[in-house]
Amino acid sequence: MSEHGRGAPALDWGLERPDARLRDLLDTPTVVVDLRVLRRNVTSLVGKLGARGVAVRPHAKTHKSVRVARLLADLGATGITTATTSEAEVFAAAGITDIFVAYPVWAGSPAKAARLRALAEAVPQLRVGVDSVAAATALGAALGRTADSIELLIEVDCGDRRSGAAPADVVAIADAARDEHLRVVGVFTHGGHSYAAPSAAVGAADDEVDSLRSAAELLDASGHDVRVVSAGSTPTAMASARGGVTEVRPGTFVYGDRQQVMLGAVAASDVALGVATTVVSTAVPGQFVLDAGAKTIAKDTHPMLAGYGYLPAYPDAVISRIYDHHAVVEVEGARPSVGEMLILIPNHVCPVVNLASSMVVVDGESIETWPIDAQSCNA
């Protein structure tokens, strides 16, 4: 049976039902964050990896929040990671000075080239990624006189088969980058195949470490500087922090989500983000309908998870169908009344945050609304 649905064991979720204060304050659907849980998550990982001499560079594509980024820095994180140029622009404008765009950047269009030049001039420590000779050449041409103001990391494929060069190809890419006056400082990878199942993380972490080591050794032997060896993913963060890796780039660990709980990467009690949602219909027997549809909780599923999210207050319920503004929940036995407010745990938190413009942040007795500054910054 799929995890977190009919027949699944009960778990101690950090978020279950909105308390009376939230029920009085919130209109739904609304993203809600428990800041105390977030702090605990970050402090724990930074402390554990710091003891190994490995830095944590959180991926801001998960939280997309300037205030969260500053909080993570206060808790010991080292810089930020972004997926897009527009995310980097938002954080740079807010004064974040250490940014890595961990993506195979293509700078061949005039518009992208101009934006990258402006970033290179604005950010004291800007790193970007490439995974081909063509991308390195285009980036050098785009940056022109600002080329030496950024640091370049070469992406290596470690088995995820998404993007990244084979380790054997990194020297050719680094040579092309050097010809364009770009400073190659290391390599990075993403063990995305760790998301396949709970048992996949250890092997994916081994793949990250082995691929990065091979690429770094080839670069070093060819006279290239290798100061940064960067691994990344929440499931592999602990297991890949070894063997020459200097930093990890997890994102989801900050908030957690249902998928990470299923994978064993975070505990249910460490999930810091949920969506407050209201029951709007019980007209059809055996089901109820929530006001958090696809435009709030996205449509991510996983083969090992039942439905489109999880309701800790109704652990046997399954969110079986989803529309733009409706989530249909199948339930056996007792069901909530119309008007009841619940907390929904997303399957995958990153697209949920990207769909929201703000979040309600609870910190003990304090309740504030924080903007999601880099919402929809996808270019």
N, C-alpha and C positions, 0 to 999 in steps of 0.2 A: 504494500500500500504506500502511496506517496506520503512524504513527510508533511506534517502540519496540516492535517485534514482529518477526514473520518478514520478513526482507528489509530491515529498517531498518539504517541505519549504526550502527556501534559508537560509543558516547559514553564520555567519561571521567567516570563517576559518582563522586561523593564517597563514597558508601556502596555497597559491593558485597557483601561477606561479613562476618559477625561475626568479629572476631579471637579468638584462643584464650582471652583473658581473658573476653570476653563469652560465649563458648560454655560456659565453666565456670560462669558466674554466673547466666545467664538461664534462666528458664522462659518458654516462649513460649505464645501470641503476646505480644509486648511492644513498646511504642513506644520507639525509641532515638533520641537526639539527640546530634549532634556539636557541642559548644559552640564549638569553634574556628571551624567553618564559619559558625555562627550569628553570632558576633561579626564575622566578615569581611563577611558580608552587610549587617549593620546599619551598621557603620562606613563601608562603601562608599557606601551610599545617603545616609546622613546627611551625609557629607562632600560628595558631589556636589551635593545640593540646598541644603546650607548655603551653598555658594559662590554660589548664586543668590538667597540670602535667603529660601528656602522651608523651612519646618519640616516635620519628619516626625512625624506623630502615629499610631503603629502601631495597627492594629486588633487588639484583644486577643481577638476571637472566634476567631482562629487559634491562639494559644498558650495562652490561658486560665490562665496561670501568674503568680502574684505574683512569684516569683523572676525569671522572664523579664522581666516588666514593669520590675522594678527594674534589671535588667541593661541593658535598652534605654535607660532614663533615664540610666544611667551612661555609655552610649555616645553620648549626645547627642540622644535622642528627646525630643519635647515632649509630655508628657501621654500619655494613652491614649484610644483609641476603644473603645466597646462597642456591641454590637447590642441588648442587652436590659437591663432594669432590674436583673435578678438578677445579671448580670455586673458591673454597676456597683456593686452592693451588696457583692459579694465584694472588689473592689479597694478600695472605700472603707473597709471594715472593716480592711484591711491597711495603711491609711495613705496610699494613693494620693490625691493632692489635686487633680488636674487631669484631669477625666473628661468626655468628650463621648459622650452616647448618640446615635449617629448613626442615627436611626430615626424614622419618623413616629409619635411617641409618642401613644397615646390614653389620656387620664387620666380618662375618664368613669366608670370603676367606682370604688366607694369603696375597694376593696383597693389598686388601683394608685395612687389619689390619696394614700393614707396612706404608701405606700412612697416615692413621689416627694417628699412633704413631708419625710420622714426623711432622704432623700438630700440634699435641698437644705440641710438644717440641718447635715449631716455633712461635706459636701464644699466646701471653700473656693471652688473654681472648677468649677462644674457647668454643662455645656451640654447642652441637649436639642434635638431636631429636631421640627418639625411640617411638614405640607404642605397644610393646609387651614384655613379660618376656623373650622370646627367644632372641630378639634383644638386650635387656639390658645385658643379660648374655654373649652373643657373644661379645658385645662391651667391657665389662670388661675384658674378656679373651684376646681380641686383644690388649688392651692398656697396660695391665700388670702394670709395675711400674709407667707408666705415667697416670694411671687412675684418680688419684686425681688432675691432672692438667687441666681437662676439667670440664665444667658444663653441666648437662644433663637436657633437657626439655622433658616432656612427651606429645606426640601429642594426642589431644582429638578430636573425631569426633563431629561436631556440626550440622550435618544434610546434609553435602555434600556427604557423603557415598563414599569417596575416600580412605582415610587412616585416622588413628587415633583411639584410644581406646575409649570405652564407659567410661564416667566419673566414673562409679562404679568400673572400673578395674584399675584405676590409682594407687591405694595403693599397689596392688600386684606387679605392675611393679616397683614402687619406692622401695619397699622392696627388690626385686631382684637386682635392681641397687645398693642399699646400701650394699648388701652382696658382690658385686663385687668392692667395694670401689669407686663407682661412686657418685659424688655429685649432687643430684637432687635439682634444684633451682626453678623449676616452671613448667608451662604448656603452651602449645600453640595450636592454631587451625587455620583453614582456612575456611572462609565462601564462598566457591566456588559456592554455589547455588545462590549467589547474582547475578550471570551472566545470570540467566534465563530471566529476563525482568526488565524494569525500576522500576517496583513495588516491586521487590524481595529484594532490598538491606536492607530495614528497618527490615523485618522479619529475614533475614540472620544475621544481626548485633545483633538482640535480641538473636538469637540462639548462636552466638559466646559468648556473654556476659554470658548468662545463663549456658552454658556448661562449660565455664572456671571457673565461680564462683563455680559451684557444685564440679568440680574436685579439685579446690584449697582448698575448705573447707574440703573435705575428706582427702587430704594430710596433711593439717594443724592439723586436729584432730588426725592424726596418727603419729604426731611428725616429719613430714618432713618439710624442709625449703621451703617456697614459696615466693621467692622474685620477680619472673618474671611471669607475666600473659600477654601472647602475642597473640594478634589477628592479622588477616591479610587479606587484599584484598583491592584493590583500591575502589570498589564500597561501601564497608562498613567502610572505614577508619575513617570517621567522626562519624558515628553513633555508632561504637563499642568502641570508646574512652571514656569509663565510667565504672562504676560498678566494680572497682577494677582492670581494665585493666591497665597495666603499659606501654605497648608499642604496636604500630601497625607496620605491615610490608608490606605496599603497594609497588608495583613495577612499575606498568604501569603509575601511576600518574606523574612520572618524564617527560615522553614524551607524554602521551595520545595516543589515537588511535580512529578509527571510532566506535569500539564497546563501548568504554567508553563514547563517546559522546552520542550514542544511549541510553545507560543506565542512562545518566544524571550525571555520576560521574565526568566528566570534561566538560568544555565548548569547543565548536569548536575552539574558538579563543585561547584556551590554548593547542592545539595540537602542540608540538614542533618538531615532526619528520615526515618527508615525504620521499618518494622515487622519485628522479628526473628520469624521463623516457621520451623516445623519440618516436614519432609516426614514425613507419617504413613502414606502408602500409595502403593505402586506396583503394586497388584494388577492394574490394567487396562492392557494394552499401549498405548503411545503417550501416556500421561499419568502425572501424579503428583498427589498431593493434599496441600495445606498445611493447617495448623491455624488459619490466619487467615482466618476467613470474614466474612460481612457484619456481624457484631457487633463486628468489629475494624477492618476496612478500608472499611466502608460499601459502597454500591452505585453510586457515581458513575461515569459513563462520559462519553465525549466522541465525537462523530462522527468525529473525526480520530485517535482512539486505539483500538488493538485491546485489548479485554479490560478487566479490573477492576483493573489495577495492572501493575507491571513488575518483573521480576527481573533485575538487572544481571548476575548470575552466569550466567544462561541467557538471553541477549538475544533468542534466536529463539523462546522459549516464549511462549505466550499464555494468560493466566488467563481461560478461556472461560466457566466457570460458577461461581456462588458461592451458597453456602447459609449458614445461620446460623454454622456452625463448620467449614465445609469450603470450600476454594478448589480447584477442579479446573483443572489446568494441562495444556494440550496441548503436546507437544514432539516434534520429529522428531530422531531420533538419540539421542545419549547423554542420560540423565536421572539425577538425583541418587538416592542411596540413601535408604531409610527411615532416619530419624534425622538426616539432614543439616540443619543450620541455615542459613537463607538470610536475606537482607535483601530486603524487598519495598518498592518505592517506590509510595506511594498515588497514585491519579489526582488526588485532591483532598484536601489534608491537613486542612482545617478539621473535617469531620465525624469524621475518624479521631481527632483529639485530643479531640473532644467525647465520644467513646465510651470513652475511657480515663480511669482515675482517677489514674494516675501514669505517669512516663516515666523511663527510665534515661538519665542525662546523662553523656556521656563528655567529659572535658576533659583531653586528653593522657593522663597516667598516672592521673588521678583518675576514678573511676566512682561516681556517686551516684544515688539515686532521689529525684526531685522530685515533689511532688504536682501534679496538674492541678486547681487550686483551684476554678475555675469550671466544672468538668465538669457537663454537663447543665443549666446555668443558662440555660434557654431562655425564661423568662417575663419 
